[in-house]
Amino acid sequence: MSLNLAHDLASGISALGLSVDGPAQQQLLDYMALIQKWNKVYNLTALREPQEILSHHLLDSLSAIAPLMRQAQPFGEAFSFLDVGSGGGLPGVVIAICCPNVAVTCVDAVSKKAAFVQQVAASLRLSNLKGVHARVETLEGPFDVIGSRAFASLPDFVTWSASALGDKGIWMAMKGKLPEEEISSLPSNAQVFHVEQLHVPGLSAERCMIWMKKSTPLTA
């Protein structure tokens, strides 16, 4: 992995205001190398250039860390995170590397992608990470936080994963532009409680994060 990539990763982490130690930064670079090595076999990403993978995938996923740790404070340092439609493990693997106290499960309906996450967990010795081949509707929780990155519409995301979310759990959806139509189409069992803009170093595209929780039914 080139010195330029290591420098750009460190600069991006600094720009995001994160504290990621040297060994964890090396794990992030090793993860990138695994993506590149196995991309043709596992069909992980359409991107081929290392700089693009760094900005569009790694730094984009890293932008979720600070908001996640703020919103997950009620669960303490050690909480459970389910990454739905994780693909090659984005953002789940990145969260597992940077937040060793968080138990990360990456679920994907494509067996090859779940197998890749398992391979990453073994290669990088991430005991807090596992890849699961399943449809999210079949999973049982409870998970404290259920997240997704460019996975599905918000209504589908919360409907499919509702049974896996703890009673006090929260949903985290990483999106591009604010999906106002999707928000207005949310089912009655979910409500948005916070929306924030994400600023990804080296990326000019719009990014936002939508936080949701289970709705409390109105009592007569």
Sequence and secondary structure as in RCSB ss.txt:
>XXXX:A:sequence
MSLNLAHDLASGISALGLSVDGPAQQQLLDYMALIQKWNKVYNLTALREPQEILSHHLLDSLSAIAPLMRQAQPF
GEAFSFLDVGSGGGLPGVVIAICCPNVAVTCVDAVSKKAAFVQQVAASLRLSNLKGVHARVETLEGPFDVIGSRA
FASLPDFVTWSASALGDKGIWMAMKGKLPEEEISSLPSNAQVFHVEQLHVPGLSAERCMIWMKKSTPLTA
>XXXX:A:secstr
  HHHHHHHHHHHHHTT    HHHHHHHHHHHHHHHHHHHHHT  S  SHHHHIIIIIIHHHTTHHHHHHHTGGG
 SS EEEEET TTTTTHHHHHHH TTSEEEEEESSHHHHHHHHHHHHHTT TTEEEEES GGG    EEEEEEES
 S HHHHHHHHGGGEEEEEEEEEEESS  HHHHHT  TTEEEEEEEE   TT  S  EEEEEEE      
